[in-house]
């Protein structure tokens, strides 16, 4: 079977980008399996994702060297990915386990091309669940006085386990600017889409009291601005007057789980490119 790779890039938009990239791949005997592109008139940037295979795995080093030369000509930011390698995840969770449980199932059943290397939490509630799936669980309690130490432990865990992506699966702790910077571009958070309304405890109960008709969820990259990172995925579900707060919580939990799983998939399949404070998400 011919080895395959994914090339992602962004650069100032100009004529000839696709021609030069596809020509380079052709010169190296590559077969393009899928290609998606987008030119943003507002930012003046061009984005490209190309999935291709080539005759010999050893030829990838020569191709990479040629891409580096091409990238200099076009001022490209680019990366070359091996899609056969499953991304290693660290999942952070607190006391709500629906997103964690969903990710564990999708990973175990190979519906999601990831390896959950570890689960960490400031509570011990999901230790048994994690270990039942054969995944190490790290209980890292945190207080205002121990936050810096706890975050150092998290970063040590990320480095030791060679983590590619940190997933905040309803992890109810605010990360420090230092930790956000250390995980820039490789940490995804999920929350309900009521924000900035209905902050704090029991947001679904607050929404029910206001008689909302739509609830939703947002997955985004983690930044130093709380819950304001570049959005990756969103979805909504309709509710009506007959639903109780418990119904809203159930429906919201399902939506959060699905949105987070889609965001993780887009990331590990290298379908997301940053466009300032927004994202380009290739399907």
Secondary structure, DSSP 8 states (H G I E B T S, - for coil): ---EEEEEEEEE--TTHHHHHHHHHHHTT-EEEEEEEEEETTTTEEEEEEEEE-S-GGGHHHHHHHHHHHHHHHT-EEEEE-TTS-EEEEEEE-S--HHHHHHHHHHHTTSS-EEEEEEEESSSTTHHHHHHTT-EEEE----TTTHHHHHHHHHHHHHHTT-SEEEESS--S---HHHHHHTTTSEEEEEETTTTSS-SS-HHHHHHHHT-SEEEEEEEE--SSTT-S-EEEEEEEE--TT--HHHHHHHHHHHHHHHHHHHHHHHHTT-EEEETTEEEE--
